[in-house]
């Protein structure tokens, strides 16, 4: 049985077809807020089938861009030629997508649909959206308050605590937009037009976060017994019920934590751009006039719009929002 869903993601019309309901459920977890009757043909198309090819070798002409282990411990290979990209999660899934036609096919192993979002759908959407002037950055985004469209961006290396910091702020009045998958847009529209929005898949909380954020224990999450981390639906935390891109107001970079008290200091624009680029290194390559060059310009525009700070937080995260408030006054 062929199932389909259609979405309008800030003007990008996407059609997804799948032969497995579990695959459709995974996609809806990420994109349900953008569900839409397209009205006309899609800009992009993704096909998902539980037909993972056990034997698959890349042609010698295909360039390996990245090969290594993901945080989940999955071995991944990312390959490319001039217009096509491949993502192989070894033993789990294989995605092939064409940037020229904006078409993709994902083949996954039955019962491994859990890998579809972070391992396949998000990288594919990032490439498709980049062509429509939406450039992905690994950062959390929060709506500062419900009386404005101002956004706070939180950037830091993997494992530095973006999700934990963002959750701490949502418990103190801010609204969560994204914990890691944010997009900046407006590069093509000129100065003053930079905006930011995000996607929010299932949230992952590790055991140390439970100790730092005791209120999370009251959300009725699955037991962590015998596990270091747990995934849960973001609907249980305060979310931004707005889907229009927001106005970026401040960027906070996460430094090393300390045990004494929260500390913050301003970061210059050049240093801020360098820090952002370090966490979004794919934005920098020799194609300065191509999509990657535009992504770097998007980072520069974002930094140009924002006050930038380096934060060293203490374990008393319940006081963090009050500590940051004076620096976020506009």
ChimeraX attribute file (.defattr): number of C-alpha atoms within 10 A of each C-alpha:
attribute: neighborCount
match mode: 1-to-1
recipient: residues
	/A:1	6
	/A:2	10
	/A:3	14
	/A:4	13
	/A:5	18
	/A:6	21
	/A:7	22
	/A:8	18
	/A:9	16
	/A:10	14
	/A:11	10
	/A:12	18
	/A:13	21
	/A:14	24
	/A:15	21
	/A:16	20
	/A:17	18
	/A:18	21
	/A:19	16
	/A:20	16
	/A:21	12
	/A:22	16
	/A:23	24
	/A:24	18
	/A:25	13
	/A:26	19
	/A:27	19
	/A:28	17
	/A:29	16
	/A:30	17
	/A:31	18
	/A:32	14
	/A:33	16
	/A:34	16
	/A:35	15
	/A:36	15
	/A:37	12
	/A:38	16
	/A:39	8
	/A:40	7
	/A:41	10
	/A:42	16
	/A:43	16
	/A:44	20
	/A:45	19
	/A:46	21
	/A:47	18
	/A:48	22
	/A:49	18
	/A:50	20
	/A:51	14
	/A:52	18
	/A:53	13
	/A:54	12
	/A:55	6
	/A:56	10
	/A:57	6
	/A:58	12
	/A:59	7
	/A:60	7
	/A:61	8
	/A:62	14
	/A:63	15
	/A:64	15
	/A:65	13
	/A:66	12
	/A:67	13
	/A:68	12
	/A:69	12
	/A:70	13
	/A:71	9
	/A:72	7
	/A:73	8
	/A:74	15
	/A:75	15
	/A:76	19
	/A:77	18
	/A:78	16
	/A:79	17
	/A:80	19
	/A:81	13
	/A:82	10
	/A:83	11
	/A:84	17
	/A:85	22
	/A:86	25
	/A:87	22
	/A:88	23
	/A:89	22
	/A:90	14
	/A:91	16
	/A:92	24
	/A:93	26
	/A:94	25
	/A:95	25
	/A:96	19
	/A:97	23
	/A:98	20
	/A:99	16
	/A:100	11
	/A:101	13
	/A:102	21
	/A:103	19
	/A:104	24
	/A:105	21
	/A:106	24
	/A:107	20
	/A:108	26
	/A:109	17
	/A:110	15
	/A:111	11
	/A:112	14
	/A:113	19
	/A:114	13
	/A:115	18
	/A:116	22
	/A:117	18
	/A:118	15
	/A:119	20
	/A:120	23
	/A:121	19
	/A:122	18
	/A:123	16
	/A:124	27
	/A:125	19
	/A:126	18
	/A:127	19
	/A:128	26
	/A:129	21
	/A:130	19
	/A:131	16
	/A:132	15
	/A:133	19
	/A:134	27
	/A:135	27
	/A:136	27
	/A:137	25
	/A:138	21
	/A:139	26
	/A:140	28
	/A:141	32
	/A:142	27
	/A:143	28
	/A:144	25
	/A:145	14
	/A:146	13
	/A:147	7
	/A:148	10
	/A:149	16
	/A:150	20
	/A:151	27
	/A:152	27
	/A:153	28
	/A:154	27
	/A:155	25
	/A:156	22
	/A:157	17
	/A:158	13
	/A:159	9
	/A:160	15
	/A:161	20
	/A:162	25
	/A:163	24
	/A:164	21
	/A:165	21
	/A:166	23
	/A:167	26
	/A:168	24
	/A:169	23
	/A:170	21
	/A:171	18
	/A:172	15
	/A:173	14
	/A:174	22
	/A:175	25
	/A:176	27
	/A:177	30
	/A:178	28
	/A:179	29
	/A:180	25
	/A:181	20
	/A:182	22
	/A:183	24
	/A:184	25
	/A:185	25
	/A:186	20
	/A:187	23
	/A:188	14
	/A:189	10
	/A:190	9
	/A:191	11
	/A:192	13
	/A:193	14
	/A:194	23
	/A:195	24
	/A:196	27
	/A:197	26
	/A:198	24
	/A:199	19
	/A:200	22
	/A:201	24
	/A:202	17
	/A:203	17
	/A:204	15
	/A:205	19
	/A:206	15
	/A:207	13
	/A:208	11
	/A:209	19
	/A:210	15
	/A:211	12
	/A:212	17
	/A:213	18
	/A:214	12
	/A:215	13
	/A:216	18
	/A:217	12
	/A:218	7
	/A:219	11
	/A:220	9
	/A:221	14
	/A:222	11
	/A:223	10
	/A:224	14
	/A:225	9
	/A:226	6
	/A:227	9
	/A:228	10
	/A:229	16
	/A:230	16
	/A:231	14
	/A:232	16
	/A:233	13
	/A:234	18
	/A:235	11
	/A:236	11
	/A:237	16
	/A:238	17
	/A:239	17
	/A:240	18
	/A:241	12
	/A:242	14
	/A:243	14
	/A:244	12
	/A:245	19
	/A:246	23
	/A:247	22
	/A:248	26
	/A:249	24
	/A:250	21
	/A:251	26
	/A:252	26
	/A:253	24
	/A:254	20
	/A:255	18
	/A:256	12
	/A:257	16
	/A:258	12
	/A:259	10
	/A:260	11
	/A:261	15
	/A:262	18
	/A:263	15
	/A:264	17
	/A:265	12
	/A:266	14
	/A:267	18
	/A:268	13
	/A:269	17
	/A:270	11
	/A:271	12
	/A:272	24
	/A:273	19
	/A:274	15
	/A:275	17
	/A:276	24
	/A:277	18
	/A:278	14
	/A:279	16
	/A:280	18
	/A:281	14
	/A:282	14
	/A:283	24
	/A:284	17
	/A:285	12
	/A:286	9
	/A:287	11
	/A:288	14
	/A:289	8
	/A:290	11
	/A:291	18
	/A:292	19
	/A:293	17
	/A:294	22
	/A:295	26
	/A:296	23
	/A:297	18
	/A:298	26
	/A:299	25
	/A:300	19
	/A:301	22
	/A:302	28
	/A:303	23
	/A:304	19
	/A:305	19
	/A:306	19
	/A:307	20
	/A:308	24
	/A:309	21
	/A:310	20
	/A:311	20
	/A:312	19
	/A:313	23
	/A:314	18
	/A:315	17
	/A:316	14
	/A:317	21
	/A:318	17
	/A:319	16
	/A:320	18
	/A:321	18
	/A:322	12
	/A:323	16
	/A:324	16
	/A:325	10
	/A:326	9
	/A:327	15
	/A:328	16
	/A:329	8
	/A:330	6
